[in-house]
Amino acid sequence: MVNEFTFEHTVFLNETNAMAGVVYFSNFVKWQGMARESILRQHPKFKEIMSRPIEMITRSCSVNFLDHLYFGDEVLIKVSTKQVLPASFVMVFHYLNKTTNKLVAIGEQKIAFADLQTRQLCMVPDEICELAKSVESK
């Protein structure tokens, strides 16, 4: 069974271009980060995890655009994971227009972690690995 996390966002005027109110492309990447952080904030040990001498690194990021969003649209970003490994995982983002339920974009981020003291890649913290596995698609 696949669980899924959904992040909801309303498009603001400052997230659009000057012509016709179309969402500016870079906001899709910004929303990936907001969705990712929202998942992490739900973990009961969120503050303890954030106090560790590690950092989360986005190794790669992409968005494939299928349709437009506009000022005032509500977007649902459904987040799942794949390729959950001890040292990295991939987050998958499906962007849907809440009103029409139309898929407007699909994005991915490959996530890894680094030790702040050694500056070397390290294992994904157990709590985050559990979160990633809880929304993993098989």
Backbone torsions as a table, in degrees:
resi	resn	phi	psi	omega
1	MET	NA	133.1	-179.6
2	VAL	-100.7	124.3	170.9
3	ASN	-92.2	161.7	-175.4
4	GLU	-146.5	144.9	175.7
5	PHE	-104.9	135.7	178.6
6	THR	-119.0	127.6	176.0
7	PHE	-109.5	131.6	-178.6
8	GLU	-112.1	137.8	-178.4
9	HIS	-143.2	139.9	172.8
10	THR	-98.8	131.9	-178.4
11	VAL	-73.4	125.7	177.4
12	PHE	-97.2	158.3	-178.0
13	LEU	-58.3	-37.5	-178.8
14	ASN	-69.6	-5.8	178.3
15	GLU	-97.3	4.5	-178.5
16	THR	-110.8	167.1	174.5
17	ASN	-83.4	177.7	-177.2
18	ALA	-79.3	-11.1	-175.3
19	MET	-112.9	113.2	173.3
20	ALA	71.3	6.8	175.2
21	GLY	68.8	25.7	178.6
22	VAL	-76.8	137.1	178.7
23	VAL	-59.7	129.9	177.2
24	TYR	-69.3	135.5	-169.0
25	PHE	-54.7	-36.5	-174.8
26	SER	-67.1	-19.4	179.4
27	ASN	-67.2	-26.3	176.9
28	PHE	-62.0	-39.0	177.8
29	VAL	-69.6	-41.8	177.2
30	LYS	-58.5	-42.3	-179.5
31	TRP	-67.0	-30.8	174.4
32	GLN	-58.6	-46.0	179.2
33	GLY	-63.3	-40.4	179.1
34	MET	-64.5	-41.9	178.3
35	ALA	-64.7	-44.6	179.3
36	ARG	-59.1	-45.2	-179.6
37	GLU	-68.6	-33.7	178.3
38	SER	-64.3	-39.1	176.8
39	ILE	-63.1	-48.5	-178.3
40	LEU	-60.7	-40.2	-178.7
41	ARG	-63.7	-22.6	-179.7
42	GLN	-77.1	-14.9	-179.0
43	HIS	-71.8	134.0	-179.0
44	PRO	-59.5	-25.1	-179.8
45	LYS	-101.4	23.8	-176.4
46	PHE	-49.8	-51.6	-176.2
47	LYS	-66.3	-37.1	179.1
48	GLU	-67.5	-42.1	178.8
49	ILE	-61.4	-43.5	-177.8
50	MET	-69.4	-19.7	-179.2
51	SER	-85.9	-7.7	179.9
52	ARG	-71.6	155.1	-180.0
53	PRO	-81.4	56.0	178.2
54	ILE	-132.8	162.2	173.7
55	GLU	-135.2	147.5	176.1
56	MET	-88.1	132.3	-176.2
57	ILE	-120.1	131.1	171.4
58	THR	-87.9	110.5	-177.5
59	ARG	-80.8	-32.6	176.1
60	SER	-155.0	157.6	-176.3
61	CYS	-152.1	139.4	177.7
62	SER	-149.9	157.3	172.5
63	VAL	-142.4	129.0	173.1
64	ASN	-106.9	119.4	-175.2
65	PHE	-91.3	131.1	-178.6
66	LEU	-114.6	-25.7	-178.9
67	ASP	-160.8	174.9	-178.4
68	HIS	-95.8	156.2	164.9
69	LEU	-119.6	155.3	-175.3
70	TYR	-132.4	165.6	175.5
71	PHE	-49.5	130.3	178.8
72	GLY	90.7	-16.1	177.8
73	ASP	-64.8	148.7	171.7
74	GLU	-103.8	130.0	-177.9
75	VAL	-115.8	134.6	172.4
76	LEU	-101.9	128.6	177.4
77	ILE	-114.1	107.8	-179.2
78	LYS	-92.0	123.6	-173.4
79	VAL	-110.7	131.0	171.3
80	SER	-136.6	177.3	178.1
81	THR	-128.9	163.7	172.7
82	LYS	-150.1	165.7	178.4
83	GLN	50.9	48.6	178.0
84	VAL	-76.9	111.5	-178.2
85	LEU	-119.9	167.5	-179.7
86	PRO	-60.1	-27.1	-175.2
87	ALA	-113.9	-2.8	-179.9
88	SER	-167.5	168.6	171.6
89	PHE	-158.1	164.2	179.4
90	VAL	-112.3	130.6	174.3
91	MET	-98.7	137.1	-179.9
92	VAL	-116.8	133.0	-176.1
93	PHE	-121.2	118.9	174.1
94	HIS	-106.0	117.1	-179.0
95	TYR	-95.6	123.2	178.8
96	LEU	-124.3	139.7	171.0
97	ASN	-71.5	119.4	-174.6
98	LYS	-62.4	-36.3	-177.5
99	THR	-70.6	-44.2	-176.0
100	THR	-97.7	-13.4	-174.3
101	ASN	61.0	20.1	179.8
102	LYS	-83.6	135.3	175.7
103	LEU	-71.6	121.3	-177.2
104	VAL	-108.2	-19.2	178.6
105	ALA	-165.8	158.5	172.7
106	ILE	-132.8	130.9	179.9
107	GLY	-128.9	163.5	176.5
108	GLU	-142.9	149.6	170.5
109	GLN	-137.9	132.7	170.7
110	LYS	-94.7	125.6	-174.2
111	ILE	-112.5	136.7	173.8
112	ALA	-138.7	175.7	-179.9
113	PHE	-131.7	150.0	178.2
114	ALA	-130.3	145.7	174.4
115	ASP	-77.8	123.5	-177.3
116	LEU	-67.2	-25.0	-178.9
117	GLN	-80.1	-42.8	-177.0
118	THR	-95.0	-15.8	-176.3
119	ARG	63.1	21.4	178.9
120	GLN	-104.7	152.7	174.8
121	LEU	-62.0	146.7	179.9
122	CYS	-136.5	177.2	179.8
123	MET	-68.6	150.6	174.0
124	VAL	-66.0	130.6	177.7
125	PRO	-54.4	142.9	-175.6
126	ASP	-52.9	-43.7	-177.4
127	GLU	-64.1	-38.2	-179.8
128	ILE	-74.5	-35.9	176.2
129	CYS	-62.1	-41.1	177.3
130	GLU	-62.5	-44.0	176.9
131	LEU	-59.6	-45.8	-179.4
132	ALA	-61.3	-42.7	179.8
133	LYS	-68.1	-27.7	-178.2
134	SER	-69.6	-19.4	178.5
135	VAL	-121.0	22.8	-178.1
136	GLU	-77.4	132.6	173.8
137	SER	-93.8	138.6	-176.7
138	LYS	-101.2	NA	NA
